[in-house]
Amino acid sequence: MEARGEAKPVGNGRAIAAVILGLLSLATMPLAILATRYWEAYELTDAGFAIPVGLLLGALAIGVARGALRHDDLHLGRAGGRNIARVARGLGVLGIALAATGVVALAVYGLLTYLGER
């Protein structure tokens, strides 16, 4: 039974969506690299096509997490999900960092291939 004047929690589905996007961002590069081991026509350098996907999902995770935090602020802290949104933001940053590492790895590979052919 609720006390009179006590507000019910509103809920914050944005925080959950942000975590899902963050996890997908974090999993994009490892899954693309793993796929190269099981498909003959798919080489390791082809996994570079997953870099923009990881970057986009990471940016979306950060944006949706920001929206979840704003939603909680607008509901005076009753929407909940602040900690989940913070975790999602961290996952998005990690996903972007992993994709950026893939960019650096491909750039170094391309440079070494170019110098090796000269």
N, C-alpha and C positions, 0 to 999 in steps of 0.2 A: 504494500500500500504506500502510495506516495504522499509525502507531506504537502500541505497546501502551499502554493507559491514556489515549490521546488521544480526547476525546469528539467525536462527529460533530455538525455543526450541526443544531439541531432544526428550524429554519424558523419563519417568523412570517407566516402568511397574513393575520393581522389588520392588519398594516401596509399590505399591498396593498389590502385592503378599505377601509381608512381613506382611502387616496389616491383610490380610485375615488369614495367618498362625497364627499370634498372637492372633487374635480373636478366632480362633478354639482352640488354646492352652488354652486360658482363659476359654472357654466354656466346655472343655472336662470333667473336674471333676464335675461341677454342673449338667451337663446333665447325667452323669453316676449315680450320686446320685438320681436325679429325676427319672431315669428309674427304680430304685428299688421300688419306690412307686406305679408303675403301672403294673409291672410284678411280679406275685406271685413267680415264680421260681427263681427270681433274688433277692438276699439278699444284704444288705448294704455292707458286706465284699466283695462281688463280684465286687463292684465298684472299688476295688483296681486294677483290670485289666486295668483300664483307666489311671493309673498313668504313665506307660511308654509312652502311646500315648501323654499325656499332656507334658511330658518331651521332647519327640522327636519333637512335633510341636513347642514348645517354643524354642528349640535349632535351629530348621530350620528357625523360624521367625527372630531370632537374626542373623543367618548367612546370610539370604537373605537381611535383612536390612543393614548389613555391606556391602554386594555387591552393594546395591542400593546407599549407600553413596560413595563407591569407583567409581561407574559408574558416579555419578555426579561430582566427583573430576576429573575424566579423561576427562570429557566434559567441564571442567573449569566452573562449576556451572550452565551450561545452560540446563542440563538434568532435573533439578528440583527434587522435591520430598524429599528434605533433612528433612523437618519437619515431613513428613509422615513416613519416614524411622526411625526417632528418636522415634516417637510414636509407631511404630511397634516393635522396640527394647524394649521399655518399656512394651508393651503387652506381648512380649515373656518372659521377666524377670518375670512378674506377673504370667504368666501361669506356669512357672517353680516353682515359689514360692508356688503356689496353689497345684501343684503336690507334692512338698516336704512336704507340710502340710499334705497331704493325707498319705504320707509315715509315718510321725510321728504319725498320728492318728491310722493307722493300727498297728504300732509297739506297741503303748501304749495299744491298745485293745488286741493284742496278749499276751503281758506281763500280763495284768490283768486277762485274761482268763486262762493263764498258772498258775498263782499264786492262782487263785480261785479254780482250780481243784486239787491242792496239798493238 
